[in-house]
Amino acid sequence: MNLIKIVYFDYGGSHSSVVAAHIHAGKLDSPQTPPIKEIINLPYFDKTQKDDFGKIRPAGTDADGNAIYVLGTKNSDSGGLLTSLAEAQDATQEFRFVDTMPYVNMWLRIGGWLSRSLSLPLLGRPLIRTGIKAAYPGLKNLVRETGKTGLMEVLE
Amino acid sequence: MNLLFAARTGVFEALTLGLGYLNQEDQLETSSVFGNMETEKAGELIYLGKSGDDDIYCVGNKHLDIVVRINEEINTLLGQTDSPSLKVIPVSVPGNESLYPLSRLAMLPLVGSFFTARAKSSTLKIKDQLVSAGKNFRAVNPAPAQAAAKPLPDPR
């Protein structure tokens, strides 16, 4: 079986993409739904700095050995760019880019902006928690759709 | 090595410069891509043609530094940092700050076509500058096929 690189991306690479990538990598296996404490302690979660935009950062591997990554593109619609960059390098078989922007709700937008753009995490993080709770079921479904064999065990 | 000319607008600035690189600048105004806002919105790489064995593309993106970095990251993950298969050439056009906002306005429904015409007109005003930048880039970085086309030394 060919192993691929699965890149979850969104605008900031800080919230929805981080959660989805870590669900996929089997690092959020708590029976509690959503496991807010585990999510808050994830590497990269609500920690993106300016220099992190455009960096494809590793989040682990899935049950099949595929490498999982997180990316913030500073753009709300980068699917076409990422896919065509891989195509131009003849690497479409090696990458799968997964957009988590459709799961970014109003709470995540406002909370993320307060926490990351304005450096006001005390104000932003309560909103981010609310946003992640609302987005979590959708992100789990997205990962399930994206996932490979073995992933279902992680999600059960 | 494939080349990607990236500017803040793809179907105006980057397209013009890329066609200049390919010596096809006379095709700008008849190109189906010139001022095509659906193509711009998609954000995908636009294939312009071949230069020797190399594929030439252009793209529009507000954050050129991010496009460069994502491409570098993909190269790194593919293990081709020393000989990347795609190089991004960021293009900035000093003194032409109105083109980007015009291109955004051109995406509006109903009134978009008015701003598309303005953006096209604005591009044609700096066409010579963009085309010569493309030609200069080619002169400094000749395609391998061009170098191979030099006359061979007389064996006698």
Interface residues (C-beta under 8 A of the other chain):
Chain A: K5 F53 G54 K55 I56 L71 T73 K74 N75 D77 S78 G79 G80 L81 L82 T83 S84 L85 A86 E87 A88 Q89 D90 A91 E94 F95
Chain B: N2 L4 A42 G43 E44 L45 D55 Y57 V59 N61 K62 H63 D65 I66 V67 V68 R69 I70 N71 E73 I74 N75 L77 L78 P84 S85 L86
